[in-house]
Amino acid sequence: QVQLVESGGGLVQAGGSLRLSCVASGSIFSINALGWYRQAPGKQRELVALIHSSDNTNYADSAEGRFTISRDNSNKNKVFLQMNSLKPEDSGVYYCNAVCLHFDGRIRTSWGQGTQVTVSS
Protein backbone atom coordinates (compact mmCIF):
# COMPACT_ATOMS: atom_id res chain seq x y z
CA GLN A 1 0.00 0.00 0.00
CA VAL A 2 1.17 3.50 -0.88
CA GLN A 3 -0.21 6.60 0.76
CA LEU A 4 0.06 9.99 -0.91
CA VAL A 5 -0.77 13.03 1.16
CA GLU A 6 -1.11 16.34 -0.65
CA SER A 7 -1.21 19.86 0.71
CA GLY A 8 -0.95 23.44 -0.46
CA GLY A 9 -4.05 24.03 -2.54
CA GLY A 10 -6.28 27.03 -2.11
CA LEU A 11 -7.74 30.17 -3.64
CA VAL A 12 -5.47 32.66 -5.35
CA GLN A 13 -5.90 35.58 -7.71
CA ALA A 14 -4.72 35.40 -11.28
CA GLY A 15 -1.01 36.11 -11.47
CA GLY A 16 -0.41 34.70 -8.03
CA SER A 17 1.51 31.63 -6.90
CA LEU A 18 0.87 28.42 -5.02
CA ARG A 19 3.10 25.57 -3.95
CA LEU A 20 1.73 22.07 -3.71
CA SER A 21 3.40 19.31 -1.72
CA CYS A 22 2.96 15.57 -1.72
CA VAL A 23 4.58 12.93 0.44
CA ALA A 24 4.57 9.26 -0.47
CA SER A 25 4.81 6.60 2.19
CA GLY A 26 4.29 2.87 2.50
CA SER A 27 5.92 -0.36 1.55
CA ILE A 28 7.85 0.83 -1.49
CA PHE A 29 11.06 -0.55 -2.90
CA SER A 30 11.60 2.51 -5.08
CA ILE A 31 9.71 5.34 -6.74
CA ASN A 32 10.05 5.47 -10.50
CA ALA A 33 8.23 8.76 -10.97
CA LEU A 34 6.16 11.34 -9.13
CA GLY A 35 3.71 13.56 -10.88
CA TRP A 36 0.90 16.05 -10.63
CA TYR A 37 -2.31 15.79 -12.58
CA ARG A 38 -5.20 18.22 -12.82
CA GLN A 39 -8.90 17.59 -13.30
CA ALA A 40 -11.19 20.50 -14.07
CA PRO A 41 -14.98 20.16 -13.83
CA GLY A 42 -16.34 18.21 -16.78
CA LYS A 43 -12.88 17.41 -18.10
CA GLN A 44 -10.57 14.45 -18.04
CA ARG A 45 -7.65 14.26 -15.68
CA GLU A 46 -4.53 15.51 -17.41
CA LEU A 47 -0.83 15.49 -16.70
CA VAL A 48 0.62 18.76 -15.44
CA ALA A 49 4.17 17.79 -14.52
CA LEU A 50 6.25 14.68 -13.92
CA ILE A 51 9.62 14.03 -12.33
CA HIS A 52 11.45 10.78 -12.84
CA SER A 53 13.83 9.04 -10.46
CA SER A 54 16.62 10.43 -12.65
CA ASP A 55 15.26 13.92 -11.90
CA ASN A 56 14.31 14.39 -15.53
CA THR A 57 11.07 16.33 -15.81
CA ASN A 58 8.16 16.62 -18.18
CA TYR A 59 5.58 19.37 -18.36
CA ALA A 60 2.30 19.96 -20.08
CA ASP A 61 2.55 22.75 -22.64
CA SER A 62 0.27 24.86 -20.47
CA ALA A 63 2.61 24.50 -17.48
CA GLU A 64 5.93 24.95 -19.24
CA GLY A 65 7.75 28.06 -18.03
CA ARG A 66 5.32 28.75 -15.19
CA PHE A 67 5.34 25.59 -13.09
CA THR A 68 8.29 23.76 -11.59
CA ILE A 69 8.22 20.23 -10.23
CA SER A 70 10.95 19.19 -7.84
CA ARG A 71 11.76 16.71 -5.12
CA ASP A 72 12.90 17.36 -1.59
CA ASN A 73 16.64 16.78 -1.43
CA SER A 74 16.36 15.36 2.08
CA ASN A 75 13.34 13.18 1.33
CA LYS A 76 13.10 11.86 -2.21
CA ASN A 77 9.57 10.64 -1.49
CA LYS A 78 8.38 14.24 -1.28
CA VAL A 79 7.51 16.23 -4.36
CA PHE A 80 6.62 19.86 -4.87
CA LEU A 81 4.83 21.75 -7.60
CA GLN A 82 5.62 25.45 -7.63
CA MET A 83 2.98 27.25 -9.66
CA ASN A 84 3.61 30.84 -10.70
CA SER A 85 1.71 33.28 -12.88
CA LEU A 86 -1.46 31.32 -12.26
CA LYS A 87 -4.39 31.66 -14.64
CA PRO A 88 -8.07 30.88 -14.11
CA GLU A 89 -7.70 27.93 -16.49
CA ASP A 90 -5.23 26.38 -14.04
CA SER A 91 -8.11 25.79 -11.64
CA GLY A 92 -9.09 22.26 -10.76
CA VAL A 93 -8.36 19.42 -8.41
CA TYR A 94 -4.68 18.55 -8.41
CA TYR A 95 -3.79 14.93 -7.78
CA CYS A 96 -0.42 13.59 -6.79
CA ASN A 97 0.61 10.43 -8.61
CA ALA A 98 3.35 7.93 -7.85
CA VAL A 99 4.64 5.08 -9.98
CA CYS A 100 6.37 2.71 -7.60
CA LEU A 101 8.23 -0.55 -7.68
CA HIS A 102 7.01 -2.73 -4.82
CA PHE A 103 8.81 -5.50 -3.00
CA ASP A 104 6.81 -8.11 -4.90
CA GLY A 105 8.45 -6.89 -8.09
CA ARG A 106 5.34 -5.23 -9.46
CA ILE A 107 5.03 -1.63 -10.57
CA ARG A 108 1.86 0.08 -9.40
CA THR A 109 0.39 3.54 -9.76
CA SER A 110 -1.07 5.31 -6.74
CA TRP A 111 -3.09 8.50 -6.38
CA GLY A 112 -3.55 11.05 -3.66
CA GLN A 113 -6.93 12.33 -2.56
CA GLY A 114 -6.54 15.60 -4.48
CA THR A 115 -6.25 19.22 -3.47
CA GLN A 116 -8.38 22.02 -4.88
CA VAL A 117 -6.74 24.94 -6.66
CA THR A 118 -8.95 27.85 -7.61
CA VAL A 119 -7.62 30.84 -9.51
CA SER A 120 -9.91 33.84 -9.63
CA SER A 121 -9.81 36.36 -12.44
Salt bridges, closest charged atoms under 4 A:
GLU46 OE2 - ARG38 NH2 2.86
ASP55 OD1 - ARG71 NH2 3.02
ASP90 OD1 - ARG38 NH1 3.75
ASP90 OD2 - ARG66 NH1 2.79
ASP104 OD2 - ARG108 NH2 2.67
